[in-house]
Amino acid sequence: MLQIILEILALVIFIALVWPYIKKEKWKEKFIDNKQARSVLIVFLLILVFMVGLSLFFDMLYPIERIDH
């Protein structure tokens, strides 16, 4: 339980430190209007969805079995 609290606290501190830099960026110009960056983001999202789907498929098809019975 303590580890989870520490991880959440670290995430909050990280976001608090990085937020001013994130807020200043012009995200639309950098990623949406830029065709090459948009293509890379789309490919990244497709790979992410594919990997998550594949892992869920194999988790359902081959569930983890306990061997200490």
C-alpha positions in Angstrom: 0.0 0.0 0.0 2.8 2.4 0.9 4.4 1.7 -2.5 1.3 2.8 -4.3 1.0 6.0 -2.3 4.7 6.8 -3.1 4.1 6.2 -6.8 1.1 8.4 -6.9 3.0 11.1 -4.9 5.9 10.9 -7.3 3.5 11.2 -10.3 1.8 14.3 -8.8 5.2 15.9 -8.1 6.4 15.1 -11.6 3.3 16.6 -13.1 3.6 19.7 -10.9 7.2 20.2 -12.1 6.5 19.6 -15.7 3.1 21.3 -16.1 4.4 24.9 -16.8 6.5 23.6 -19.7 3.6 21.5 -21.1 1.2 24.5 -20.8 3.6 26.8 -22.8 3.9 24.5 -25.8 1.9 25.0 -29.0 0.7 21.4 -29.3 -1.7 22.0 -32.2 1.1 23.6 -34.4 3.6 20.9 -33.4 1.6 17.7 -33.8 -1.8 18.3 -35.5 -0.9 20.8 -38.2 2.5 19.0 -38.9 1.6 16.1 -41.3 4.7 14.1 -40.5 4.3 14.3 -36.7 0.6 13.5 -37.1 1.5 10.4 -39.1 4.0 9.2 -36.5 1.3 9.7 -33.7 -1.3 7.7 -35.7 1.2 4.9 -36.3 2.2 4.9 -32.6 -1.5 4.7 -31.5 -2.2 1.9 -34.0 0.8 -0.1 -32.6 -0.4 0.6 -29.0 -3.9 -0.6 -29.8 -2.6 -3.6 -31.6 -0.3 -4.6 -28.7 -3.0 -4.1 -26.1 -5.5 -6.1 -28.1 -3.0 -8.9 -28.7 -2.1 -9.1 -25.0 -5.8 -9.2 -24.1 -6.5 -11.9 -26.7 -3.7 -14.1 -25.4 -4.7 -13.5 -21.8 -8.1 -14.8 -22.6 -6.9 -17.6 -24.8 -4.1 -18.8 -22.5 -4.9 -17.7 -19.0 -2.1 -17.9 -16.4 -2.4 -21.1 -14.4 -1.0 -21.7 -11.0 1.6 -24.4 -10.8 1.8 -24.8 -7.0 -1.4 -26.9 -6.6 
